[in-house]
Amino acid sequence: MSQEIILYSAALCGDCQHLKAFMDAHNVNYTLRDIRENLAYGEELEAQTGKLGVPYLVIDGEWIRGYEVGKPFSEDFAKSLFGL
């Protein structure tokens, strides 16, 4: 099953870097949208979610937070995002 995945991210975001590394290691194909390099991506994210919190994913059109609020990156959480 092929999914269209967009990752909203920022270079200085630790959770973003962990999630990107996880996705790369598990051969999850995605399009990267860095909200600091392209401010329009940040505007899209804020319009859809009401905030600029990253990482954020769009999986087959569904907006999904790519982190657990107040918790460090977790491989188990990342696996749950992709059904791994």
Secondary structure, DSSP 8 states (H G I E B T S, - for coil): ----EEEEE-TT-HHHHHHHHHHHHTT---EEEETTT-HHHHHHHHHHHSS--SSEEEETTEEEESS-TTS---HHHHHHHHT-
